[in-house]
Each structure stands twice: as C-alpha cells, then as structure tokens.
C-alpha cells in the first residue's frame, strides 16, 4: 500500500510542505512496517496531533508562571515559576534536568534535548537510542530532527520502539494516544 501525495494533502490540508513530507514518509514507512492503511492513518493522525499538522517540529516551552506551576508543580512552585516565565531555554533546562539521561540544569541538556520531531522526541536517553539506531552521533540529532526526514524518522523510530502498530492494527486509538503522550488528550 502506497500513500499518495493527494491523500496526504487531504490529511494535512493547510501544510505547505506536503510533498516534502510525502517524500520522507514514503521512504521511511516500509523500513518501520508502517505499511497498511490502518497503520499509516494512525501514524499520520497521531503525528499531526503532536505536531500541529506537521508544522511544529520543536516543543513550545513559552509558558506563563501560572502554566509552569500547573504543568510542573514540583519543579516550578509559584515563587520559582515567576523567575522562569517566558524563557524557553531556562524552562527546558529546569523542567528536564536530572532525568531522561539529562544532566543538571546548568548542563543545558534540557534545552538541547527538548521535544523535537513529529512525536516530540524528548530527553538525552531517547536521543541517544535514536542516534544508535540510525548510526549517528547523538550531538548531531537535534539538528537532524529539524529536517523533514529527521522529524519523520524519529517518529517512525519511536513508533517501532514502542510497538505502536499493535494499537493501530486493532483500531485502539485511546491506547495508542496513551502510549505516545501518557494520557488521553
């Protein structure tokens, strides 16, 4: 089964780069066994949700103080949140420090390994596993994830690594959504 440019245009009607996305997905889908209508539809739907229709390839961390305290209450209590509000790099460094393979806040790992790609690959551990799978240096991954192929390949890798075809094959969209982002949003 091949995905056509026309089909992808119907799924991403406002995206100005459908042909580039089609080229990347057509190249990658066979390698990751995203090869049935159900699998392709589920993959594209989930990625479109996570990336605002394949347009947001980098996590938006432009939070207000109130939002920081709501999203990460233990990392951003109100008195701390006010000091970080609107400063994406500082927010990422604090929010993601000392977990997911990232170093302390001062290391800059939180910003370097913040969510990127169609499924928003996050954390140095995930970047490292992805880098190993595509035989790339982990330091080169953030830049690669900003490309059509890199953004799509990281999502395909995440899909395969988490065996997400099993949800697509039975039409379990709720299970698929939970597996990708931890909740049913």
N, C-alpha and C positions, 0 to 999 in steps of 0.2 A: 504494500500500500504506500503510495507516494502522496505527500502533502503538496497541494498546488499553491502557487502564488495567489490565485483567486480565492481559494479557501482561507488562506492566512489573512488576506485583505478583509474578508468578511468577519474574521475573528478579532482583528486589530484595525478597525475602520479609520481611526484617527492617527495611526502611527505612520510617519513619513518615511520610514525605513523598512517597509515590509519586504522588499526584495532582498535586502541585506540579511534580514532575519531569516527569510526563507532559505537563502543560500547556506547559512550557518546550520540551521536545523536539519535541512536535507542531508548535509554532510555528516552530522553527528547522530541523528536518530538511529540509524542501523547499528552503530557501534554500541549503543546503550540499550538495544532491544526495545526502543520506543517505536514499535512497528505495527501496531494495529490502530484502527480508528479510535477505539476507546482509550488507549494509552496516549496517543497524540492529543486527543481532545482534553484529557485530564491534565496532561503536562502543560499544554498551552494555556488552559484555563487557570491553573494554579500559578504559573509564572506570570500571566497577565495580572492576576490579583496582587501578587507580591511586588510587581514592578510597574504598577500603574500603566498597564497596556504596553509593556516592553519599552517604557520611556524613562523609568527611574532605575538606574543601574548602581546607585550609591545610596546607602541609608541616609535618610534625612534625620539629623540629630539636632535640629533647630528647635529646642524645647524652651518653653517658659519655665519659670521657677515652679509654678503650681503643677505643671505637667511632669517635670522631673520628679517631684515629690510623690506624685501619683504612680508613675511608671516604675521608678526605682526608689521606693521609700527608705530602704536601708542604706543606700548609697548617697541619697540626696534628701536628707531631712530639710525642712524649710530654711533653716539658717545657712545650710551649705548650698542648697539649690539656688538661692538668690545670687551667690557668688559665681555660679556657672551658667546661668540662664543665657541663651542665645549664642553661646560659644561652643560650636560643634566639636572642635578638636579637643577642647578641655573636657567636654561632656563625655565623649567617647573614651578618652583616657581614664576617666574615673569610673564610668559605667562598666567598662570591660576589663579593668585591671585585675590582676591576680586570679584570673580564671580563664578557661578555654585555651590554656597554653600561653596567655599573655603575661607579660611581666608587670611590675608595679606601675602606678600611674605615671611616674616620671620617665618610664621607658618609651612612651609614645606608641606602644603596641596597640592600645585600644583604638586609636585613630587609624593606624596603618592597617589593622586587621578588622576594621568595622565592616558592616554588611555591604557586600558588593556582588554584582551579578544579578541574574534574573530571579534567583531564590535568596539573594542576600546572604551569601556565604559569610560567616562571622567567626572570628577567633583564630589565633595562630595555629591551633591544633587542626582545625578544618582546612586552613590554607595549606598547611604542611602536608596533610593527607592528600589533598587535591594535587599539590605540586608533585608529590611522589608518583601519583597515578598518571600524570602526563609528562613525567620526566623533565621537570622544570625546577629551577631554583626558587625556593619559597619567596625570596625577596623580589622576584620578577612577577609574582602572581597578582599583586594589587593592580599593576598596570595592565596585565593581560585581561583581567576581569572587566576593564573598561572598554574592551573591544566586543564586537558582535559575537565573534567565535568564542572568546573567553567567557563572556557573560552566559552564553548558551551552554558551553561545555561544562562550566562549573555547576549549572543547574542539572544537566544530564548526569554528571558525576554524583551529585547529591541524591538524585532520583535513584540511580542504580545502587549506590552505597546503602541506602535505606530501604531497598526493595519495594519501592513505591508502585511498581507495576502490579503488585498483588492487590492494591486497593483499586487501581484503575480497571483491572480485569473484571472485578465484580461490581463496579459502579459505586464503591463506598467513598463518596466524596467527603463525608464527615471524618472518616478515619484518615483519609489522605490529608485533609486540612490539618488535623491534629498532629499528624506525623511531621508535617512541614513546619508549622509555627507554634506547636504546643497547645493550641486551643482551637476552638471552633469560631473563627471570626470570618 
